[in-house]
Each structure stands twice: as C-alpha cells, then as structure tokens.
Amino acid sequence: MISIQQVSKLYGTKAAVDQVSMEIASGEHLALLGASGSGKTTLLRMINRLIEPTGGTISIGGKDITTQPAHLLRRDIGYVIQASSLFPHYTVEENISVIPNLLKWDRSKTTARVTELLAKVQLPDAYRTRYPHQLSGGEAQRVNLARALAASPPVLLMDEPFSALDNITRTAVRQLFKELEELKSKTIIMVTHDVQEAFEMGNTIALLQDGKLLQKGKPDELLYRPVNEEVKKFLEGSSLSVAMATIPAGEIWQWLQNQNNKKA
C-alpha cells in the first residue's frame, strides 16, 4: 500500500529523516516508535505532504504522491493528530461532514454516514449538534476519528493521538480504536513515543533514532531478535512489561529462559 524509498528531510545541514526506506502492506498497522527528535512525526507528515521531502520517493497504491495536488491526496488519507483539531465554529456533524461535503456527497448520504460513525465511536446521536467546546478531551478525539473515517479512506495516519488525554480516558479511547471493526481493514501508521502503546496498537513496529530506521518488524522480532545494540537498549527497560501485555505466555517463558542461559 505504501512504499517509502530513500526518503530524507533536511533542515539546513541537519537530517530530521535520513535515507529511510520501508514497505507498508495493505491492512498493516504500523507503529512509528522513537524518542523525541527521532524523525517519526516528520516522516508521517511527508506521507500526506504536509512536509515535502528533500529527497526520495513515497508511493501509495503504486502511485507517486507528488503526481497529484496535495489537497486531493489528503482526501484519501484520514489524519488524526495529538490535540483536537476540530473546527470550533462547526458542530460535531459539520466537522464529520467536511470531507464528504468536499467530495459533494448527497446530503442524505452524508447524514447517514454521520449517524453511522457516531454510533461506531460510541457517542449519542444528540451530540451531532454540539460544538467542540462542549466536548471532553476523549469525546473530541472520538469525533476527530469519526471525521478522519468519514469518506472511508484506505489509509489512516495518527500522530500521537492519545498523548493529550488523561490516563483513564486514554485507556478507554485506545480500547475503542482497537475494537473498531472499520479500522481493521485499513492501513494505519501511528506515531508514538510510548513503547507499551506501540506494542499494543501496532502489528508491526518501526523504530527510529536520529532520523534513521533502526528496525522494522513484528513486535516479537524487536523484542527477541533486535538487529543491533541500539534497538536492544531502547527496549530493555520495558521489554518484560511489554511482553507480558502483548506476547503469548509460552514465548515469554522461552525468552526468559534464553536470557538466563546467556547470563549463566
């Protein structure tokens, strides 16, 4: 679905993203993981051309993203950011309807889609007439998700979508994301600095450091088969808690035995 080839972004002489290449399959849920300044958000924003790369190519569905105007590209890519990006002077229904209206959907089709999405993100239908300032942080992020899904885009980009929420709300909204049937068939790239979140939300993980891709693979590959010391060091402080939450018990036991054998 998405091909990233030798992509770089320079600011002066500093590379925010440095010769990154990866393939993201259709239906893959990729967690872009890294510390602050690792280049993960810059890479995400280059996929929908909010930032233009200095070099390299990005293709979606086999088509170079630079072959069409950026505003048309973005209509086929859902985008959810860290803080609420809802238009404050629009109601919930008007916010969710932005892309369908740009695509000139029939009014009845748009209304039906709003009704459907409110149910999917577990908000009462009465919320359609509320304004963003009348919503809690968790409710606003649910509306952000509904808006991103409104036109059923095949690709969804999420930039630290839960980090602005309190712990209880974050857990609830994260669970909603994981259970939402409509998301399961989409190609999703989610930026996070939270190791636990990356392993819970992604079926693959790409670890970035200083603008470079260290390793991309399944969660168990990064845990049990890190390609270098940098990957191992990044995960070592949380490897056991992550494994307990996301990896089958039999694999954890085998890994612990291997660790003990190495120490012996």
Secondary structure in CASP SS format (residue, H / E / C, confidence):
PFRMAT SS
TARGET T0000
AUTHOR 0000-0000-0000
METHOD secondary structure of the structure
MODEL  1
M C 1.00
I E 1.00
S E 1.00
I E 1.00
Q E 1.00
Q E 1.00
V E 1.00
S E 1.00
K E 1.00
L E 1.00
Y E 1.00
G C 1.00
T C 1.00
K E 1.00
A E 1.00
A E 1.00
V E 1.00
D E 1.00
Q E 1.00
V E 1.00
S E 1.00
M E 1.00
E E 1.00
I E 1.00
A C 1.00
S C 1.00
G C 1.00
E C 1.00
H E 1.00
L E 1.00
A E 1.00
L E 1.00
L E 1.00
G C 1.00
A C 1.00
S C 1.00
G C 1.00
S C 1.00
G C 1.00
K H 1.00
T H 1.00
T H 1.00
L H 1.00
L H 1.00
R H 1.00
M H 1.00
I H 1.00
N C 1.00
R C 1.00
L C 1.00
I C 1.00
E C 1.00
P C 1.00
T C 1.00
G E 1.00
G E 1.00
T E 1.00
I E 1.00
S E 1.00
I E 1.00
G C 1.00
G C 1.00
K E 1.00
D E 1.00
I H 1.00
T H 1.00
T H 1.00
Q C 1.00
P C 1.00
A H 1.00
H H 1.00
L H 1.00
L H 1.00
R H 1.00
R C 1.00
D C 1.00
I E 1.00
G E 1.00
Y E 1.00
V E 1.00
I C 1.00
Q C 1.00
A C 1.00
S C 1.00
S C 1.00
L C 1.00
F C 1.00
P C 1.00
H C 1.00
Y C 1.00
T C 1.00
V H 1.00
E H 1.00
E H 1.00
N H 1.00
I H 1.00
S C 1.00
V H 1.00
I H 1.00
P H 1.00
N H 1.00
L H 1.00
L C 1.00
K C 1.00
W C 1.00
D C 1.00
R H 1.00
S H 1.00
K H 1.00
T H 1.00
T H 1.00
A H 1.00
R H 1.00
V H 1.00
T H 1.00
E H 1.00
L H 1.00
L H 1.00
A H 1.00
K H 1.00
V C 1.00
Q C 1.00
L C 1.00
P C 1.00
D H 1.00
A H 1.00
Y H 1.00
R H 1.00
T H 1.00
R C 1.00
Y C 1.00
P H 1.00
H H 1.00
Q H 1.00
L C 1.00
S C 1.00
G H 1.00
G H 1.00
E H 1.00
A H 1.00
Q H 1.00
R H 1.00
V H 1.00
N H 1.00
L H 1.00
A H 1.00
R H 1.00
A H 1.00
L H 1.00
A C 1.00
A C 1.00
S C 1.00
P C 1.00
P C 1.00
V E 1.00
L E 1.00
L E 1.00
M E 1.00
D E 1.00
E C 1.00
P C 1.00
F C 1.00
S C 1.00
A C 1.00
L C 1.00
D C 1.00
N H 1.00
I H 1.00
T H 1.00
R H 1.00
T H 1.00
A H 1.00
V H 1.00
R H 1.00
Q H 1.00
L H 1.00
F H 1.00
K H 1.00
E H 1.00
L C 1.00
E H 1.00
E H 1.00
L H 1.00
K C 1.00
S C 1.00
K C 1.00
T E 1.00
I E 1.00
I E 1.00
M E 1.00
V E 1.00
T E 1.00
H C 1.00
D C 1.00
V H 1.00
Q H 1.00
E H 1.00
A H 1.00
F H 1.00
E H 1.00
M H 1.00
G C 1.00
N C 1.00
T E 1.00
I E 1.00
A E 1.00
L E 1.00
L E 1.00
Q E 1.00
D C 1.00
G C 1.00
K E 1.00
L E 1.00
L E 1.00
Q E 1.00
K E 1.00
G E 1.00
K C 1.00
P H 1.00
D H 1.00
E H 1.00
L H 1.00
L H 1.00
Y H 1.00
R C 1.00
P C 1.00
V C 1.00
N C 1.00
E H 1.00
E H 1.00
V H 1.00
K H 1.00
K H 1.00
F H 1.00
L H 1.00
E H 1.00
G C 1.00
S C 1.00
S H 1.00
L H 1.00
S H 1.00
V H 1.00
A H 1.00
M H 1.00
A H 1.00
T H 1.00
I C 1.00
P C 1.00
A H 1.00
G H 1.00
E H 1.00
I H 1.00
W H 1.00
Q H 1.00
W H 1.00
L H 1.00
Q H 1.00
N H 1.00
Q H 1.00
N H 1.00
N H 1.00
K H 1.00
K H 1.00
A C 1.00
END
